[in-house]
Amino acid sequence: MALAAGRAMLMRSGVRLGTQAAARGGNGARRFMNHRVVVEPNTVPGVAVIKFKNPPVNSLTLEFLTEFVICLEKLENDKTFRGVVLTSDCPGIFSAGLDLREMCGKNPAHYAEYWRAVQEMWLKVYLSNLVLVAAINGTSPAGGCLIALSCDYRVLADNPRYRMGLNETLLGLVVPFWFKDTLVNTIGHRASERALQLGLLFPPAEALQLGMVDQVVPEDQVQSTALSVMTQWLAIPDHVRQLTKNMIRKATADHLIKHQEADIQNFINFISRDSIQKSLQVYLENLKQKKH
Ligand SMILES: CC/C=C\C/C=C\CCC/C=C/CC(=O)SCCNC(=O)CCNC(=O)[C@H](O)C(C)(C)COP(=O)(O)OP(=O)(O)OC[C@H]1O[C@@H](n2cnc3c(N)ncnc32)[C@H](O)[C@@H]1OP(=O)(O)O
């Protein structure tokens, strides 16, 4: 169902599924390539590595979200895969979060389509039957952080330039309740109150101390650590682990599922306000200015 919706979304946004290519890597492994998401089976049996490849900053465009959901769905349906490592192909950036241009200067129909895609991506990641380990090899604000928080385990590169957190208030935005729930479930209520209101972005040592990530390791060991953690998780039989995960996460996901249409309407109303549009434009302009 989500796959069909995703395909329709891709068609609407002009992305041709026929451009997906399959090739053999050096180790003979099959390697699926989309435009923006690369899926590589790994040396660890049953484990794939998804690399975000939406340069320059892996922002979560509609096309990216659609490809990502389709990739995860394919892996879930392929019984040879039990676990996935999520990482980035863009140096120094895991994901810059939601694509600000998708939320700026567009019409309500576009905002509705975009927000549904963000919701569907989160539900797919948060409730995945697969073991998901985030190998966070770069900065990951807002929506990028949400993806990592929705995985089962997080390994972050020990680079003081990398920051992680939900910084929505710094953009003049209110964090959606399900982003907030995901953070609260990870770092607790009090730490979330402070982090969310101040829009804090944490360097690795602080992210580890807060429990926002599970491990901080040297940058060149992020993926190998994620793969060895995966081995530990895969030692548990899938059905008991999946039932346990579902038991823990279901209430949080159901909260959004129950209010999905209202959440879309709230998003449209909020993002369409002149004041919010101005804030986003100023924020984008500031990103440009900092280069000069
Ligand atoms: C009542 C309320 C009800 C409902 C609430 C509803 C909705 C509100 C909530 C919406 C939720 C939003 C969550 C989000 O994810 S918002 C996005 C947050 N992301 C950020 O703040 C990151 C911004 N980017 C950066 O800080 C830096 O770019 C970064 C550190 C990632 C990388 O820095 P670097 O110096 O390497 O690159 P830049 O030169 O800055 O960027 C390169 C180009 O990429 C563009 N860019 C960057 N980030 C984004 C983005 N998120 N979306 C789109 N484009 C982005 C940047 O402008 C540069 O473009 P050019 O100048 O080259 O054209």
The ligand as a Tripos MOL2 file, in Angstrom:
@<TRIPOS>MOLECULE
LIG
   63    65     1     0     0
SMALL
NO_CHARGES

@<TRIPOS>ATOM
      1 C1          1.0220   24.2160   15.7580 C.3       1 LIG1
      2 C2          2.1310   23.5540   15.0630 C.3       1 LIG1
      3 C3          1.6920   22.4690   14.1890 C.2       1 LIG1
      4 C4          2.4820   21.8360   13.4030 C.2       1 LIG1
      5 C5          3.9170   22.1650   13.2480 C.3       1 LIG1
      6 C6          4.2120   22.0560   11.8890 C.2       1 LIG1
      7 C7          5.3770   22.2390   11.2860 C.2       1 LIG1
      8 C8          6.5640   22.8070   11.7520 C.3       1 LIG1
      9 C9          7.6620   21.8120   11.9550 C.3       1 LIG1
     10 C10         8.4380   21.5260   10.7600 C.3       1 LIG1
     11 C11         9.5960   20.6660   11.0980 C.2       1 LIG1
     12 C12        10.7890   20.8830   10.6120 C.2       1 LIG1
     13 C13        11.9360   20.0070   10.8850 C.3       1 LIG1
     14 C14        13.1490   20.2720   10.0420 C.2       1 LIG1
     15 O1         13.8510   19.3610    9.7230 O.2       1 LIG1
     16 S1         13.4720   21.8700    9.5620 S.3       1 LIG1
     17 C15        15.0950   21.8370    8.8590 C.3       1 LIG1
     18 C16        16.1220   22.0620    9.9130 C.3       1 LIG1
     19 N1         17.4410   22.0220    9.3480 N.am      1 LIG1
     20 C17        18.3710   22.9110    9.6240 C.2       1 LIG1
     21 O2         18.1950   23.8190   10.3950 O.2       1 LIG1
     22 C18        19.6780   22.7380    8.9090 C.3       1 LIG1
     23 C19        19.9860   23.9240    8.0660 C.3       1 LIG1
     24 N2         21.2790   23.7360    7.4150 N.am      1 LIG1
     25 C20        22.4610   23.9240    8.0370 C.2       1 LIG1
     26 O3         22.5520   24.2370    9.2070 O.2       1 LIG1
     27 C21        23.6930   23.7200    7.2230 C.3       1 LIG1
     28 O4         23.3300   23.7670    5.8690 O.3       1 LIG1
     29 C22        24.4030   22.3810    7.4900 C.3       1 LIG1
     30 C23        25.0850   22.4430    8.8730 C.3       1 LIG1
     31 C24        23.4610   21.1900    7.4090 C.3       1 LIG1
     32 C25        25.5180   22.1880    6.4080 C.3       1 LIG1
     33 O5         26.3470   23.3240    6.3920 O.3       1 LIG1
     34 P1         27.3440   23.5500    5.1420 P.3       1 LIG1
     35 O6         28.1280   24.7800    5.4470 O.co2     1 LIG1
     36 O7         28.0830   22.3150    4.8390 O.co2     1 LIG1
     37 O8         26.3830   23.7640    3.8950 O.3       1 LIG1
     38 P2         25.5150   25.0650    3.5500 P.3       1 LIG1
     39 O9         26.3420   25.9730    2.6990 O.co2     1 LIG1
     40 O10        24.9140   25.6430    4.7630 O.co2     1 LIG1
     41 O11        24.3420   24.4410    2.6820 O.3       1 LIG1
     42 C26        24.5420   23.9820    1.3400 C.3       1 LIG1
     43 C27        23.2800   24.2370    0.5650 C.3       1 LIG1
     44 O12        22.2280   23.4460    1.1290 O.3       1 LIG1
     45 C28        21.1350   24.3030    1.4840 C.3       1 LIG1
     46 N3         20.4670   23.7350    2.6630 N.ar      1 LIG1
     47 C29        20.9890   23.4910    3.8630 C.ar      1 LIG1
     48 N4         20.0860   22.9400    4.6760 N.ar      1 LIG1
     49 C30        18.9460   22.8500    3.9690 C.ar      1 LIG1
     50 C31        17.6360   22.3720    4.2570 C.ar      1 LIG1
     51 N5         17.3010   21.8440    5.4560 N.pl3     1 LIG1
     52 N6         16.7160   22.4370    3.2940 N.ar      1 LIG1
     53 C32        16.9940   22.9400    2.0840 C.ar      1 LIG1
     54 N7         18.2310   23.4170    1.7390 N.ar      1 LIG1
     55 C33        19.1840   23.3560    2.6840 C.ar      1 LIG1
     56 C34        21.7720   25.6320    1.7660 C.3       1 LIG1
     57 O13        20.8270   26.6650    1.6690 O.3       1 LIG1
     58 C35        22.8100   25.6850    0.6690 C.3       1 LIG1
     59 O14        22.1470   26.0160   -0.5380 O.3       1 LIG1
     60 P3         22.8250   26.9640   -1.6310 P.3       1 LIG1
     61 O15        23.1100   28.2670   -0.9450 O.co2     1 LIG1
     62 O16        24.0870   26.2540   -2.0520 O.co2     1 LIG1
     63 O17        21.8030   27.0930   -2.7090 O.co2     1 LIG1
@<TRIPOS>BOND
     1     1     2 1
     2     2     3 1
     3     3     4 2
     4     4     5 1
     5     5     6 1
     6     6     7 2
     7     7     8 1
     8     8     9 1
     9     9    10 1
    10    10    11 1
    11    11    12 2
    12    12    13 1
    13    13    14 1
    14    14    15 2
    15    14    16 1
    16    16    17 1
    17    17    18 1
    18    18    19 1
    19    19    20 1
    20    20    21 2
    21    20    22 1
    22    22    23 1
    23    23    24 1
    24    24    25 1
    25    25    26 2
    26    25    27 1
    27    27    28 1
    28    27    29 1
    29    29    30 1
    30    29    31 1
    31    29    32 1
    32    32    33 1
    33    33    34 1
    34    34    35 2
    35    34    36 1
    36    34    37 1
    37    37    38 1
    38    38    39 2
    39    38    40 1
    40    38    41 1
    41    41    42 1
    42    42    43 1
    43    43    44 1
    44    43    58 1
    45    44    45 1
    46    45    46 1
    47    45    56 1
    48    46    47 ar
    49    46    55 ar
    50    47    48 ar
    51    48    49 ar
    52    49    50 ar
    53    49    55 ar
    54    50    51 1
    55    50    52 ar
    56    52    53 ar
    57    53    54 ar
    58    54    55 ar
    59    56    57 1
    60    56    58 1
    61    58    59 1
    62    59    60 1
    63    60    61 2
    64    60    62 1
    65    60    63 1
@<TRIPOS>SUBSTRUCTURE
     1 LIG1         1 GROUP 0 **** ****
